[in-house]
């Protein structure tokens, strides 16, 4: 399973790995701002999507 965290505005991949980490850690890494579009990130995820690949 891969965890992928993306900016909801521009789709920039903030984090992608098999190692699961809390979204707050990604928020802190980027100081709460998307490095691509400069949108303010949320401390808590607004949307969680689970996809199963076959």
Long-range contacts (C-beta under 8 A, 24 or more apart in sequence): 5-45, 7-34, 7-36, 7-37, 7-39, 7-41, 8-39, 8-46, 8-47, 9-34, 9-37, 9-39, 10-34, 10-36, 10-37, 10-39, 12-36, 12-37, 14-41
